[in-house]
């Protein structure tokens, strides 16, 4: 006769070995397939980023004698530049220009990206994205040179202002000219990055805000901006990186005065072939960018309370 009573559970020591191995112990396996796919980018970073960075750091300790670099391990170049006031003036000026460009370009790009994401149909949005990509078909240097035709004292903008009895206004070889170049370099990219972030917002959150009688501005600042924080911060980070190391706009549109770190590198290499001192400036720029990128990415992916 078969008993209908349930048998008591087995103690942990008598559980099948297969069950204990499956649930009690986690096994780690080498993701060979994933490593094989990520190997090209790893090799690329080692060859074209880590190796040049190590070489740059190495020659920053070398010395220049009779216009030739001599291998050494001296802190003279670092002490020389870090004790010069013009170096820190260029550093602060570069940082302020890049930070200001990141804020201004992000503020100008957001209404454009918001309008494309929410006010246009899918077919129209595709054409607008194509128009944003089109400026990258031409060289950034060519686009910068073309702005000289517009910003010079006898350029198109001042000629138009002269018809109104205004001007000529100083635009070329000024900070304003540098910012025009920064906008030319970064604005299409920032709009694209913000647009891709806005397109993946959960639309039900916006509908819920409207149902709760939230106005448009309150919905933007309370729902849209927090939902797209990652995209906005990453876009601003790209803008900061590109403008911090830009050489073309500060020189050809800003006149090179006051100098940025990129123009300071050029001036340093021309004065006695001081490549080790230029390596000190470049290393300082890279460390600054890495620290800024780390802080901004950490803020972008920080969980909201």
ABEGO torsion letter per residue (X at the ends): XBBABBBBBBBAAABBAAAAAAAABBBBBBBAAAAAAAAAAAAAAAAAAAAAAAAAAAAAABBBBGGBBBBBBBAAAAAAAAABAAAAAAAAAAAAAAAAAAAAAAAAAAAAAAAAAAABBAAAAAAAAAAAAAAAABBAAAAAAAAAAAABAABAAAAAAAAAGBOBBBABGBAAAAAAAAAAAAAAAAAAAAAAAAAABBAAAAAAAAAAGBBAAAAAAAAAAAAAAAAAAAAAAAAAAAAAABAAAAAAAAGGOBBBAAAAAAAAAABGGBAAAAAAAAAAAAAAAAAAAAAAAAAAABBBX
